[in-house]
């Protein structure tokens, strides 16, 4: 349980700290593009190469003298995937939202910046297409980005228009973060709350994915001309969503007695694997950020490299059931 608390605390603190960087630092477009691409590969590799195989293994071990429960495996994956699809569609009105972000740069410790001191950073963090589908014109989005640079000098009163754009952006990422937390909570429950192979791999994949996503969220919130104080509130909500859903998932499994039930644990792993797979595929559908400094072969190389990291870590740490 201590390992679970430590992992969730690190996730929350790292997400918030990384999201605050656009207010005070100049960030490298090239570096963040590459980190996002590796994170995309990590999500795919963790879903396909770790969580789902682990869930299948647990179910097979739970019924050694019967046929492989292929029906349970298939339904668990489909339900987990479909649930995330439906929740996201009906809550954010957009199944996928991919685009680039303009990152405000600070010239000093007080986060002052002018209209020319910004760096364009492409994140595959699911936000720009959402703005477009909500009827926001390109001119309006450009105007809001200029206003966001000016707002770095100080807060301005929030308006219903600001909130109407900021809330869906934050909500969409919170939904994905909850799916991350469910996967992490189930991985800890399958190992009795200990930080061993599966939970460590899932934790690493999630945190590497969340860091650039936090940056993208803060940048997009600034682009809505939302006051910095309100931007921080949205960032806090995003940062705590994964830790809270992790703890809630773990305690629910323990409370209902699923921690020692291998059939229940295997089903939960596959349900979370299906939802995690949805997050991974929705994030990677365009192949990651498309910055001019990252060619298509290089983008694919980073994604494929990230995909095999979870498998390598799984081989290194082994399985909690062996």
N, C-alpha and C positions, 0 to 999 in steps of 0.2 A: 504493500500500500504506500509506503514511503517513496518507492521508485515512481509510482503513478503520480503522486503529488509533486515530486520534483520535476517530472517530465512535463506536466501541465503548467507548472509555474514557469519553466524555461520557455515553453511555447508562447505563453501569454506575454511575458516580458520581452522576448525577442521580437515578436510581431509588433508590439507597440513601439519599441525602440527603433526598429527599422522603418516603421511608418512615419516617424518623426523626422527622419533624415532630410526629406525635401525642404524642411523649414530652415535648415542650418548648414547643409553641405552641398557641394557640387558633386554630382554623381556621374560616373563614367557610363556612357551609353553602351560602349562595347562590352564592358565587364558585366553589366546587368543583363544585356541580351544573352550572353553566354550562360549566366547563372540560371536565367529563366528556361532556356532550352534544356539544360541538364535536369532542372527540376521537373520539367514536363516528362522527360524520359524516366525519371525516378518514379513518378506517379504510375506510369504505364507498367514499368517493371515490377513495382510493388504489388499492383493489382493482379497482373497476369502471372508473375513468377513467384509470389510469396503468399499473399492472402488466400487466393483461390486454391492453389495446390494444398496449402495447409488445411483449409476447410475440408477439402475432399479426403485428405489423409485421416483427419480426425473422424469423419463419418465412416470411413472404411474400417478403421480400428474399432469403432463402436459396434460394428456388426460383423465380426470376423467369420461367423458361420452362416451368413446369409449372402444374398446377391448384393452387388454394389448398388447402393441407393441412388441410381441415376436420376430417378424422378425427383427425389428430394433435392439433389444437387442442382438440376436444371431449374426447378421452380424457385429455389432460394436465390439463384443468380438473377433470374428474370424479374422476380419481385423486387429485389434490391435495386436493380437498374431502373425498372419502370417507376418505382416509388420516387426516386430522385428526379426522373424526367418529369413526372406529373407535378411534383411539388414546385420545381423550378419554373415550369411553364405557367402555372396558375398564380405564382407569387410575384414573379418578375416580368411576366408577359414577354419573355424572350428566352428561348432555349439556349442560345449561344450568343456571346457578345465579346467580340475580339477586336482589338485595335490598339493604336499607339497612344502614348501619353506625353504631354509636355511637362517637363519636370522643372519647377521653379528652382532657381539657384540663389543662394544667399551669399552676399559679399562680406558679411561679418557675423559676429555672434548674435546679433539682434535680428538676423534673417531678413536683411533688407535686400531688395533686388529691384532692378528696373526691367523694362520691357525687352531689352536685348540680352539679359543675363539668364538665359534658360537653355536647357539641353533637352533635345528630343530623345526620349527613351521609349522603345517599343516593348510593351509587355503583352504577353498572351494571358491576360488576367480578366478577360470577360466583361469589358465595360463599354467600349466606344460604339459598337453596333447597337447596344441598348439605347444610347442617346439618339442615334439615327432613327431607330424604329419608333421612338417616342415622338417623332415629328420635329426634332430640333434641327434646324438648318445648319449648313456648314458655316455661314456667316455668323449665326448666333453662337455656335460653338467657339468660333475664333474670337468673338468679342468676349465671351466668358473667360477664355484662357488669358487674354490680356488683362482682364479685371482681376484674375486670380494672382497674376504677378504683382499687381498693385496692392492686393489685399495682404501680401506678406508683410507690409509695413505696419499693419494694424487691423483690428477687427472692424467690420461694418455690420450694421443691423441685418439680420437674416430676414428673408421674405418668404412667403408661401411658395413662390416660384423656385427659390433656391432649394427649399426642403423637398418639393415635389420631384426634383431631379436627383437630389442626393440620397433620399431614402431608398429608391429602387436600386441604386448602385450598391449601396451598403448591404441591402437585404439579399441581393443576388450572391454576393460573396459570403455572407453569413451562412446561407443555405449550403454552399459547398463546404464551408468550414465545419458545419455540424456533421456532414458526412465523413469528413476527416476524423472528427472526434469519435464518432461511432466506431470507425475502423480501429482507432487506437485503443478505445475502451475494450472492445472485444478481444484485441490481441493481448492486452494485459490480463483479462479475465481467463483467457485460455491457458495462461501460464501461472495462475494463482497470484497475480499481482506483482510478479517478479519481472525485473528488467532483463529478459533473456532474448534469444535470437529474434523471434517474430516481432516482439514489441519494439526492440531497438531499431530494426529495419524500417518498420512503419513510422516510427518517430522521426528518423532521419529524413525519410522521404517527405513527410508532412512539413517539417520545419524548413527544409530547403525550398519547398514550394511556396510556403507562406511568406518568406522574407520579401521576394520581389512583388508578391501580390499586395503586401502591406504598403509598399512604396507606390504601387499603381493606384491603390484605393485613395491614399492621401492626395496624390497628384490630381486625380479626377475630382475629388471633393473640392480642392482649391480652384479647379477650373469652373466649378459652379458658382464661384464668388461667395461661398459659404464662409462665415467668420471662422477664424482659426480655432476659437474655443469650441464651436460646434463641430468642426472637422475632427478635433481631438475626441469629442464624445463618440462620433461615429467610429473612429479608429479603436477606441476602447471596446465598443460593442463587438467589432470584428475580432479584436485580439482575444477577448474572453470566450468567444463562441466555441472554439475548439476545446479549450480546457474544460468548460462547463459540460459540453456534450460528452467528453471523454469520461469525466467523473460520473455523470448521470448514467451512462451506458454501463460502466463497470459496477456501480452500486445496484443497478436494476438486475443485472445478471446474478450478482451475489445474493440479493434479497430474494429472488425467485428460485434460488437453488440451482441455477444453471452452471455455476462454476465447476462443479464436479461431474456434471452430466455431459458426456462426450458427444452424444447426439445433439443436445441443445447447443453446445459450444460450436460444433461443426456447422450447424445450420446458421447460427449467428455469424460465424466467420464468412460464410458464403453470402449471406444477406448483405453484410458490410462490404464484402468483396464486389458484389454487384453495384452497390452505390458508389464505391470507390472507383470502380471501372468507369462509371458514367462521368464522374468528375475528371478522370484522366483523359477520356476520349473527348470530352467537351473542351478541355483546355488545349488539347493537341490537334484539333481538327484542321487548323490552318498551318500546322507544322511549326508553331512557335513564332517569335517575333521576326519581322521581316526588315530589319535594319539594313541600310546600304553596306554596312561594314561586315555583314554576315552573309556569305554566299549560300546558295541552296545546298551544295554538298557539305559545307561546314555546318549548316543548321542540322541537317540529317545526321551528321557525325556526332554532334553533341547530344541529340535526342537518343540515338542508338547507344551511345556510351552510357548515358544515364539509365537506360533501360536494363543494362546488364549489371549495374552496380548492386541492386538488391539481390540478384541471384548470387553474385560473388560474396556478399555479406552473409547471405543465408548459408552458403557452403562453409564459410569461415566460422560462424557462430553455431551452426547446427540448429536442430529443431528442439523445441521444449519437450517434445513427446518421446524423443529417442533416449 
